[in-house]
């Protein structure tokens, strides 16, 4: 169903399965080869239709490895029919001509994970062949005509690899590089403590992104970190704002649970399960129960960050930490 409305910037992020051929050390969903099960397409199709009506303009499919989800072509086609743009985040190792051809007309951006030069990438991916397999499939991606970019996990020890990454992206014809700070959630909480970037490293990443953007203008570079001035100027919605403004990111995990803002927000803020009710119904009851609390959480988080941040910060990580125990403290 096409709503006829212009696509908004708010994102519906869907994890239809946690099945993955790799067991990466930084995986926030703890995905892996031993995981089985996937969400039915009809459940997700209903959520997409409701999300488009609610003002969500982009479907972002992650995992697990999305190309191991059997209904990926239908999922993406459903989103396009609803007027959404689509992105798919992949580890890039299972791509082939057949899989790419099946989704080529319904992927607006393919985000391929690259976590540094070969040795660094393979180490965090727990695979000695991961980097070579990604590089082997890039010609097939280009031949399929799918716009693609690279997504890079920033740790406390790899900001110096950004120049290599952006240069490689330009050489390979990538449209974008997305730099996302490591979150200590899922498997990373067990094996990567002490590797999270601090505010200074986030600021250096922002400075490097600006420099490299001027050097490689064909590659769009984005860092998921805000400077102090940006935090102060951030426009926040009020208590009565629509869901898509209060929660510009809405997440459906592999159990069909719907979370606003970020995957590790306190579970008190969850909308509920798509197996219990359609997204539209969950959204209506959530707005009454949680809308004012989310608006308050956003504002108190900003106030805390303004008083403590001296360089740069990852907004959603701070928001998640601030949300813990919110209901009992309120």
C-alpha positions in Angstrom: 0.0 0.0 0.0 1.4 3.4 -0.9 0.1 6.0 1.5 0.7 8.9 -1.0 2.6 10.7 1.8 6.2 11.9 1.3 8.7 9.5 3.0 9.8 10.8 6.3 13.3 10.5 7.8 12.2 8.2 10.7 13.5 4.7 10.4 11.8 1.3 11.0 14.7 -1.1 11.8 13.9 -4.8 11.4 15.9 -7.8 12.5 13.9 -10.6 10.9 16.4 -13.3 12.1 19.6 -13.6 14.2 20.9 -16.4 12.0 24.3 -15.5 10.7 27.2 -17.4 9.1 29.7 -15.4 11.3 30.1 -15.0 15.1 31.5 -11.5 15.3 33.0 -10.2 18.6 31.1 -6.9 18.5 27.7 -8.2 17.5 25.0 -6.4 19.6 22.4 -9.0 18.8 24.6 -12.1 19.7 23.8 -13.6 16.3 25.5 -16.7 14.9 25.3 -19.9 13.0 23.6 -21.8 15.8 20.6 -19.4 15.8 17.5 -20.6 14.0 14.1 -19.1 13.4 12.8 -16.0 11.5 9.8 -13.7 11.6 6.9 -14.4 9.2 6.7 -12.0 6.3 3.0 -11.3 6.9 3.7 -10.0 10.4 6.4 -7.7 9.2 4.3 -6.6 6.2 1.6 -5.4 8.5 4.1 -3.5 10.6 5.6 -1.9 7.5 2.1 -0.7 6.3 1.4 0.7 9.8 4.8 2.3 10.1 4.4 4.1 6.8 1.1 5.5 8.0 2.7 6.6 11.3 5.4 8.6 9.4 8.3 6.2 9.1 10.0 6.6 5.7 12.8 4.1 5.7 13.1 0.4 6.3 16.5 -0.7 7.6 17.0 -4.4 7.6 19.7 -5.9 9.8 20.2 -9.1 11.6 21.8 -11.6 11.9 22.7 -11.7 8.3 19.7 -10.4 6.2 20.6 -12.4 3.2 20.0 -15.6 5.2 16.4 -14.5 5.8 14.3 -16.4 3.3 11.7 -13.7 2.7 14.1 -10.7 2.2 13.0 -9.9 -1.4 9.4 -9.8 -0.4 10.2 -7.7 2.7 12.0 -5.1 0.6 9.3 -5.1 -2.1 6.6 -4.5 0.6 8.5 -1.5 1.9 8.9 0.0 -1.6 5.2 -0.5 -2.2 4.5 1.4 1.1 6.5 4.3 -0.2 9.6 3.6 2.0 13.2 3.7 1.0 15.3 0.7 2.0 18.7 -0.2 3.4 20.2 -3.6 4.1 23.2 -4.1 6.4 25.2 -7.2 5.5 28.5 -8.8 6.5 29.1 -9.1 2.7 30.4 -12.7 2.8 27.3 -14.6 1.5 26.5 -12.3 -1.4 26.3 -13.8 -4.8 24.7 -13.0 -8.2 21.5 -14.9 -7.4 20.9 -13.3 -4.1 21.7 -9.8 -5.4 19.6 -10.2 -8.4 16.6 -11.1 -6.3 16.7 -7.8 -4.4 18.4 -5.5 -6.9 15.2 -3.4 -7.7 14.2 -3.0 -4.1 17.5 -2.0 -2.2 18.2 1.7 -2.2 21.5 1.3 -0.2 23.5 -1.8 0.7 25.5 -1.2 3.8 28.5 -3.6 3.9 30.4 -4.0 7.2 34.1 -3.3 6.9 35.9 -3.0 10.2 39.3 -2.0 9.0 42.1 -3.4 6.9 42.1 -7.2 6.4 43.8 -8.3 9.7 41.6 -6.0 11.9 38.4 -6.9 10.0 39.1 -10.7 10.2 40.0 -10.5 13.9 36.7 -8.8 15.0 34.7 -11.1 12.6 36.3 -14.2 14.0 37.1 -15.4 10.5 40.4 -15.5 8.7 38.7 -15.3 5.3 36.0 -12.7 6.0 37.7 -9.7 4.3 38.7 -11.6 1.2 35.1 -12.9 0.8 33.7 -9.4 0.9 36.2 -8.1 -1.7 35.4 -11.1 -3.9 31.7 -10.2 -4.0 32.0 -6.4 -4.6 32.1 -6.8 -8.4 28.8 -8.6 -8.2 27.3 -5.8 -6.2 28.5 -3.2 -8.7 27.2 -5.4 -11.6 23.8 -5.6 -9.9 23.6 -1.8 -10.0 22.9 -1.6 -6.2 24.2 1.5 -4.5 26.5 0.5 -1.6 28.5 1.9 1.2 30.6 0.7 4.1 29.7 0.6 7.8 32.6 0.7 10.3 32.6 0.0 14.0 34.7 2.6 15.8 36.5 1.2 18.9 38.9 3.0 21.2 41.8 1.8 19.1 41.0 2.1 15.4 40.3 5.8 14.6 43.6 5.8 12.7 42.1 3.4 10.2 39.5 5.8 8.9 41.8 7.2 6.2 42.5 3.7 4.8 38.7 2.9 4.9 37.5 6.1 3.1 40.3 5.8 0.5 39.3 2.2 -0.1 35.6 3.2 -0.3 36.4 5.8 -3.0 38.5 3.3 -4.9 35.7 0.6 -4.8 33.0 3.1 -5.8 31.2 3.1 -2.5 28.7 6.0 -2.0 29.0 6.3 1.7 30.9 5.4 4.9 29.0 5.2 8.1 31.0 5.2 11.3 29.2 3.7 14.3 30.7 3.6 17.8 31.0 0.2 19.5 28.2 -0.5 21.9 28.8 -2.8 24.8 25.6 -4.9 24.2 25.2 -8.5 23.2 28.4 -10.4 22.5 30.5 -7.2 22.8 29.4 -6.9 26.5 31.3 -10.1 27.2 34.4 -9.8 25.0 35.1 -6.1 24.2 35.0 -4.2 27.5 37.6 -1.6 27.5 37.3 -1.1 23.7 34.5 1.4 23.6 35.6 4.8 22.2 35.6 7.8 24.6 34.5 11.3 23.9 37.9 12.4 22.6 38.1 9.5 20.1 34.6 10.3 18.9 35.6 13.9 18.4 38.7 12.9 16.5 36.5 10.7 14.3 34.3 13.7 13.6 37.4 15.8 12.7 38.8 13.0 10.5 35.4 12.6 8.8 35.4 16.3 7.8 38.9 16.2 6.5 38.4 13.0 4.5 35.1 14.2 3.2 36.9 17.2 1.6 39.6 14.8 0.2 37.1 12.3 -1.1 34.0 14.3 -2.0 32.2 11.4 -3.8 32.0 9.5 -0.5 29.4 10.7 2.1 30.8 10.2 5.6 28.7 10.1 8.7 29.7 9.6 12.3 27.2 8.6 15.0 28.4 11.1 17.5 27.3 14.6 18.5 29.5 17.5 19.6 28.5 19.6 22.6 27.2 22.4 20.4 25.0 19.9 18.5 23.7 18.4 21.8 22.7 21.9 23.0 21.0 22.7 19.7 19.2 19.4 19.3 15.5 19.8 18.7 13.5 17.5 20.9 9.8 16.7 20.7 7.3 17.5 23.4 5.1 15.0 25.3 2.3 15.1 22.8 4.4 14.6 19.7 3.7 11.7 17.3 5.5 8.4 17.7 7.7 9.0 14.7 9.0 12.2 16.3 9.4 10.8 19.8 11.1 7.7 18.4 12.7 8.5 15.1 14.1 4.9 15.2 11.7 2.1 15.8 13.2 -1.4 16.2 11.6 -4.8 15.6 13.8 -7.6 16.9 13.8 -11.2 15.9 11.1 -12.1 18.6 8.7 -9.4 17.1 9.2 -7.1 20.1 9.1 -3.4 19.2 11.5 -1.0 20.9 11.8 2.7 20.4 15.0 4.7 19.8 17.7 2.0 20.5 17.8 -1.8 21.0 19.2 -1.5 24.6 16.7 1.0 26.0 15.1 -0.1 29.3 12.4 -2.7 28.4 9.8 -0.6 30.3 9.7 1.6 27.1 8.8 -1.3 24.8 5.7 -1.0 22.6 5.0 -4.7 22.9 5.0 -7.6 20.5 3.7 -7.8 16.9 2.4 -11.3 17.8 0.0 -9.7 20.3 -1.3 -6.7 18.3 -0.6 -4.8 15.1 1.9 -1.9 15.2 -0.8 0.7 14.9 -2.6 -0.6 18.0 0.7 -0.9 19.9 1.6 2.7 18.9 -1.7 4.1 20.2 -1.5 2.5 23.6 2.3 3.3 23.9 1.7 7.0 23.2 -0.6 7.3 26.1 1.5 5.2 28.5 5.1 6.2 27.5 4.9 9.3 25.3 5.4 11.8 28.2 8.1 9.7 29.8 10.1 9.5 26.6 9.9 13.3 26.1 11.2 13.7 29.7 13.9 11.1 29.2 15.1 12.9 26.1 15.2 16.3 27.8 16.9 15.0 31.0 19.5 13.2 28.9 20.3 16.3 27.0 20.6 18.3 30.2 23.0 15.6 31.7 25.1 15.6 28.5 25.3 19.4 28.3 26.7 19.4 31.9 29.2 16.5 31.4 30.2 16.3 27.7 33.4 18.2 26.8 34.1 16.8 23.4 31.6 14.5 21.6 29.2 11.7 22.6 27.1 8.9 21.2 23.6 10.1 21.9 21.8 6.8 21.8 24.3 5.0 24.1 23.9 7.8 26.7 20.1 7.6 26.3 20.0 3.9 26.8 22.2 4.1 30.0 20.0 6.9 31.3 16.8 4.9 30.7 17.8 2.0 33.0 15.4 1.7 35.9 13.4 4.7 34.7 10.0 3.3 35.7 11.1 2.6 39.3 12.8 5.9 39.6 10.0 8.0 38.2 
